[in-house]
């Protein structure tokens, strides 16, 4: 989290996803709470989304990841994982 928050601070990334309370604690520890404010946003969890850097992740890796994710959504594995961690799957 620290590395990602520093990247956000420096403008190297536009968004960092994280648990609201853990992110707030990390911002406080890093003395960034006056510079970065977490969005109090609940993200729908019925789908899964991942972001990749186009420079460091090539198209073959992206496609392999997408195929694996599609397979997990199709066979129900993603829903099982969400239920295991008490995520609201609507």
Long-range contacts (C-beta under 8 A, 24 or more apart in sequence): 1-26, 2-26, 2-30, 5-30, 5-32, 5-36, 6-30, 8-36, 9-35, 9-36, 15-51, 17-43, 44-90, 45-82, 45-87, 45-88, 45-89, 45-90, 46-89, 46-90, 47-73, 48-72, 48-73, 48-78
